[in-house]
């Protein structure tokens, strides 16, 4: 499991004070404000709150800054959703970040709008971005914040639903949950997985 990380560790010590925060989404204006892009939207808000800016990097847009004395590397993969794991693996290796210091922010249609779930492992649940991350890392043991996108769509219309924009009556709740998701990222960095789960899941 994660043999490439083990090899990297033997070659050069991983940085225990560095964290990789990944927001999942698709690049391009046609995907703006869609359910599938909530990972991008949460990171955009959090990076702005930290006074940081995005730069173009390999396989991702990247923002680097300090938070509570810890070095943060935030990325929004530019690989499109289905190849998100390629960007995650690259930046873990390039920045020598250990798996326990990686957090993925993603949408989840199995969770109602207005709720967050924080987990340290689990099935990708049909989410193509999570599937590729699991395939690239060779493990389902990575921390994630799952942002409820709801599942109110007819059978066979899942793709259309997740690539669609939030309903007008959802926008206030989504804005509130984006605020909570930003705070959940901070809690995860400061308190770890269990602390963030206790504070924000539900």
Helices and strands as residue ranges (DSSP letters): H 3-11, E 18-23, G 29-31, G 35-37, H 38-49, E 55-57, E 60-67, E 70-77, G 81-83, H 84-95, G 99-101, E 102-108, E 116-119, H 128-137, E 143-148, H 158-162, G 168-170, H 171-200
